[in-house]
Amino acid sequence: MATFGAVLIAAEVMLRLIGWLQFKVGWAAFDYGFSFQWAGTLAAMTNGLLSLLAMAALFGFFEWRQAGFKNFKERYSEGLVYGSTAIVIATLIQTMAFSLLPSLEVEPLLKADDLGPLMIVFPIVYMLFVGFFEYWLHRALHDIPLLWRLHAIHHQIEEMNAARSYSHWAQETLYLAVITIPFVFLIEDPQEHVALLTTFYLVSNYYMHTDNPAMSFPPLLRHVVADNVYHHYHHSRAIEHWGRNYCSFFSFYDRIFGTQHMPEDETFHPTGIDGYRPLTGWTDYLIRPFTRSG
């Protein structure tokens, strides 16, 4: 737990630095002649790629220590390539989607700056909403065959680590359509008010796929927030663990909706999908879900 706390503090420092670099890259691109829209796209892409590298390096340091600082290429190169691809494609699609939103002339229902005293609880309420919608989208990715073709790319990963937290790029686009854009219509400019919680949320996505027992949470805390041990049960090959532990942040949604398996120890079970052909390369990653064998 102390290790995770140290990582979280370091991550906040690194992400703030990356945010500053994003700002500089955006204005540099604009000064170089890019349109404001595409300068922003380049800046957002820079943020995403640097965040991926930063989180992989940060968690990787502890994982390499555990593995004796061996097999860096084997453990991380695949995840960095596929994860970077998803970030680039999702950012481009997000730019195109957001460029069309003003033409709809729809005003957000709420403005974060107008909430007054409610701002005290707003960050928690905001994250509860995000966690709720992510939980049900995650279940849909498992229960709907067409969506499972996208999500299986993520579940075929064996020997997970921070870099191997990637999903298929089309799944990232689905999150944009189902969660990000609807929240744009719900509330305007919430980012600065939920900065620390969103940092925790981003870090947790990489953290949950690590296999370092030194970073696992105390059992009591696991009833509120998911950790790496909790999430590994979701990826477990064992049949009795299928359809369990969908939550990516607040674990109690699994309890409420009857899909929770609370770990009894710190065991990291083998992960992957029996009988599922592993990805063979970058092209396979791009098109696998849309092929007959996907």
N, C-alpha and C positions, 0 to 999 in steps of 0.2 A: 504493500500500500504506500509506504514511504517512497519507494522507487517510482511508482506511478505519479505521486505528487511532484517529485522532482522533474519528471519528464513533462508534466503538464505546465509547470512554470517555465521550463526551457522552451516548450512549444509556443507558449504565449509570446515570449521574447522573439523567437524566430519568425512567427507569423506577423508580428508587428513590423519587423524589419522587411519581410516580404511585401507587406502592404505598402510600406514606404517605397520600395522598389517598383511596385506596380504603378504607383502614382507617377514616379519619374519616367518609367517606360512609356506610359500613356501620353504624357505631355511631350516627350521626346519624339514619339511617332507623329503626334499632331504637328509639331514644329517642322518635322521632316516632310510634311505634305499629305499625310493620311487624313481622311475625313475624321470627324469627331467620333463617329460610330465605330470605324475600324481601328482607330487608335485605342478606343476603349476595349475592343475585342482583343487586340494584341496585349493590352495590359492585363485583362482578365485571364488570358491564356498563360501569360507569364506567372501570374499568381498561382494558378492551378498546378502548373508544372513544378514550380519551385516548392510549393507546399508538399507535393508528392515526394520530391527528393528529400526535403527537410524531414518529413515524418519517417520515411524509410531509413534515413541515416540515423535519426534520433532513436527510434526503437531498435534499429539494426545493431547499434552499438551494444546494447544489452543482449540481443540475440546472438551476436557474434561471440561475445564473452562466453555465453552458455555453450556455444558450438566450438569454442576454442579458436575463434577468428579464422574459420576455414570455410571454403566453398561459397565465397561471396557471389561469384557469377552464377553458380547453379541455383542459389537460393533467391537471388534478387533480380537478375537481368530480365527474365521473362515477365515478372510483375511490373517492372518499370516500363518496359516497352508497351505492354497492353494497357496499363494504367494511363500512360501518357497519350496513347491513341484515343482512349475514351474521353480524356479531358479536352483534347483538341477538337474532336468532332462535336462533343456536347457543347463546347463554348461557341463554335460556329453556328450550330442550330439555335442556341439560346439567343445569339445576336440577331439572327433573322427573325425569330419569334418576337423578341422585344421590339424590333423595328416596326412590326405590324400592329402592336398593341395600341399605340396612340390613335391609329385610324379607327379604332372601335369606339373612341370617345366615351369610355366608361371610367368614372371616377371611383377610386377605392372607397369602401364603406367607412373606413376609419383612418385617422391620421395619428400616428404614434405620438406626435408632439402635442396633440389635443386631449390626451387621456388624463392629464392632471394627476390627482392622487393615485389613480389606478396604475400609474407607472411603477409603483412599488412592487406590484404583483405581476405586471405585464410580462417580464421576461420568462417567469415560470409558466404562466398561462400560455404564452406563445409556444414554448417548447413542448408543453403538454399536447397542444393541438398538432404540432408537427409529428410528435411521437405517435399519436393516435392514427393519423393518416398514413404514416409510414408503416405502421403495424399492418393495417388492412391492405395496403398495396403489396407488402411483402407476402402476405397470405395469398393474394391474387396471383402473384408470380409463381407460387407453388401449385395452386389449385386449377388454374386455367391453362390447358395444354399449350396454347400458342405463346403465352407469356413464359411458361416454363422453359421453352426452347431458348429464350433469352437468358433466363436465370441459371440454367444448368451450366453455362460457361463458368459461373462463379462457384458453383458447388462441385465441379469436377476437380478443383484445386486440392492437391495433397500437400502435406507438410506446410501448412499455412504460416505466413509471417506478414509483417506490415506492408511490404510491397505486393504480396499476393492477396491483397484485399480488393483487387480489381473486379469489375463487372463488365458485361458486354456494353459497348457504346450505345446500343439501342435501348438498353435498360436505363442508362443514365438519361437518355432523351425522354423516356417514359416518366421518370421522376420529375423532369422539368414540366411536362404537360399536366401531370396529375397533382403535383404539390407546389412547385415553385410559382407557376403562372397563376393558379387560383389564389395563392396568398398575396400576389401583387394586387389582385382585385379586392382582396379583403382588407388589407392595411398598407398604408403608404410609409415607406422609409423606416422600417423597424430595426435596421441593422445596427445602428449605433447604440440602441438601447438593449440589445441582446448579445453584445460583442463577446463577453466572457463566456456565456453559455454556448454560443455557437462555436467558440474555440474548443470548448470541452466536447461538443458534439462532433466536430471535425476530427479531433484527436482520437475520440473513442472509436470512430469508424476504422482507423488504422490499428488502434490498440486491440480491438476485439479479435483480430486475426493473428495476434502474436501468440507464441506458445511458451512464454516465459512465466513460470509459476511465481517468481518473485514479484510480479506485477498484479497478481490476482487480488480481488477485494476480500475483506472479511465476510463470512457467510451472512451476517446480519444485513450488511449494506447491499448485498446481492439481491435482496428482496425489493430493493428500490431501483437500483441502477445495474444494468447488465455489465458483466466484465468478460475477460477473455475465456475463462473457464465456462461460464454460462453460454457464451456464443458457440464454443466448440461443440457443445451438445447438438446445436442446430445443424452443424456440418457433419456430424458423426455418421459413419457408415452403418452403424447398428440400427436395425429395423425399429427397435423400441424407442429410438430417439427421433424418428422421422416425424415431421409436423409439430416440432416442439421449439420453443424459445425463438420466436420470430422477432422479438423486440431488439431494436438496435440502440436503445438508450434507456428508457424507463421499463424495467423488467416487469412491473406489476400489471401491465396490459396483458401479458401472457396469462397471469393468474386470473384476471377478470374474465378473459374470454376462453379459459380452459385449455390453454396450450403450453402450460409451464411444466418444465422438468427442472426442479431445483437441484443443482449438483450437491452431492453428499461429501465430496472430497475435491482435491485439486487435480484430478486426472484429466489429461488431454487425450481424448479418444481419437483413433485413426479417422481421417476425413477423406472425402471423395465420393464418387459414385461407382459402384461395382458395375462393370459391363459398359461404361461410357468411355468412348474413345478420347484420349487426351488430345488437346490441341496440338497441331503439328507445326504451327508457325503463325506469323502475323496475318497472312491472307486467310488462313483458316479462322482466326479470331474474328476477322471482319465479316465473314459471310456464313459461318457455320450455322447459325439459327435459321437462315433462309434457304438452306440446302435440304435435299430430301433426307439426308442422314442426320440433320440437326436435331 
